[in-house]
């Protein structure tokens, strides 16, 4: 994304939605170890799209 700006897409997509790591882990059924890794990397919240990419790199299965 140019300039690091994140915007929500017109159809309500993921681009601008910030999520708490705890909520993200619950939504995507991550184990405690992966949730902790994401929290260490990003803090208590981050954009959902960034979290999805990071989790997939570490083995989150695609739906």
N, C-alpha and C positions, 0 to 999 in steps of 0.2 A: 504494500500500500504506500503510495507516494506521500512523503512527508510524515509518515507515522500517524496520520489522521485516521480514525476509525469512525465509520458511519453505519447506522443501521440501514439495511437495504429496504426498498419500498415494500417488499413482501414480508418484512419482519425477520429477515435473515440474521445470521450470526455476527456480522461485522462489528457492531458496536455494543453488543450485550455483554456487560461485565457480570461475572458470577463469582460468588464465594466458592473457594475451593471445596469446602464441605458440601455445598449444594451440587457442585459439578460431580464430585465423587459419588454422591448418592444417585444422581440422575443417570450416570453412566456405569454404575455398579463397580466402582474401582475398589480394590482392597486398600487397607489402611496404609500399607507400605507405599503404594503409588500415590495416594492422596498426600501423604507426608512429603514425598519427593517433589510433587508439584508445589506444595506450600513452601518448601525450602527454596525452590527455584523462583517462584513468582510472588510470594507473600500470601496474604489472606484472600486476595481476589485478583482476577485477571480477565481479559476478554475471553469469551467462550471459544472463539475460533483459535486463539493462541493455545488455550488449554487442550483442545482437541488435537491440534498438530503435535504438541509435546507428548500427549498421552499415546498417540498412534506411533510416534517414534519409539516409544518404550513398550509397544506390544498391545495397545488397545485394539481389539478386533473391530473391523468395519462391520456396520450393520447392514 
